[in-house]
């Protein structure tokens, strides 16, 4: 599993649910974009003369505005890719590895 998940809280099983999720890359990517954008926005607010509390509010607001839609679109994109792969496998008659026929003995193998 990813090393960054050890920093998540164990409260209500948050850490374990993120570790077991196939969408943890989406959490990481959207979180990093949120942090980068929010940091830039709060530094801009401080540079423009806002009070630190207002800059903190701008940080949190920007973080949420960037992270939530970013996660949503990443989640939907990944879900769509998985569905497309499954449909292609069904169309090409690829099954799960457990459903494959037994391998022929070496003596009868054509190659």
TANORJO-V393168 format. One record per residue. N is the residue number from 0. RES is the residue in three letters. PHI is phi in whole degrees, 0 to 359 (none if undefined). Layout:
BEGIN
n=(N;N)
res=(RES;RES)
phi=(PHI;PHI)
END
This chain:
BEGIN
n=(0;1;2;3;4;5;6;7;8;9;10;11;12;13;14;15;16;17;18;19;20;21;22;23;24;25;26;27;28;29;30;31;32;33;34;35;36;37;38;39;40;41;42;43;44;45;46;47;48;49;50;51;52;53;54;55;56;57;58;59;60;61;62;63;64;65;66;67;68;69;70;71;72;73;74;75;76;77;78;79;80;81;82;83;84;85;86;87;88;89;90;91;92;93;94;95;96;97;98;99;100;101;102;103;104;105;106;107;108;109;110)
res=(UNK;UNK;UNK;UNK;UNK;UNK;UNK;UNK;UNK;UNK;UNK;UNK;UNK;UNK;UNK;UNK;UNK;UNK;UNK;UNK;UNK;UNK;UNK;UNK;UNK;UNK;UNK;UNK;UNK;UNK;UNK;UNK;UNK;UNK;UNK;UNK;UNK;UNK;UNK;UNK;UNK;UNK;UNK;UNK;UNK;UNK;UNK;UNK;UNK;UNK;UNK;UNK;UNK;UNK;UNK;UNK;UNK;UNK;UNK;UNK;UNK;UNK;UNK;UNK;UNK;UNK;UNK;UNK;UNK;UNK;UNK;UNK;UNK;UNK;UNK;UNK;UNK;UNK;UNK;UNK;UNK;UNK;UNK;UNK;UNK;UNK;UNK;UNK;UNK;UNK;UNK;UNK;UNK;UNK;UNK;UNK;UNK;UNK;UNK;UNK;UNK;UNK;UNK;UNK;UNK;UNK;UNK;UNK;UNK;UNK;UNK)
phi=(none;289;291;293;289;290;272;283;287;274;304;56;72;298;299;292;291;290;297;275;280;280;258;294;297;295;297;295;297;292;296;293;296;297;295;297;292;293;297;299;294;291;295;297;297;295;296;277;99;287;289;302;296;294;296;295;296;296;300;297;298;294;302;291;296;273;290;297;294;297;296;301;290;296;300;294;296;293;299;296;298;296;295;296;296;298;295;295;294;295;297;273;59;269;251;290;300;288;268;289;290;296;286;291;299;302;296;261;289;289;249)
END
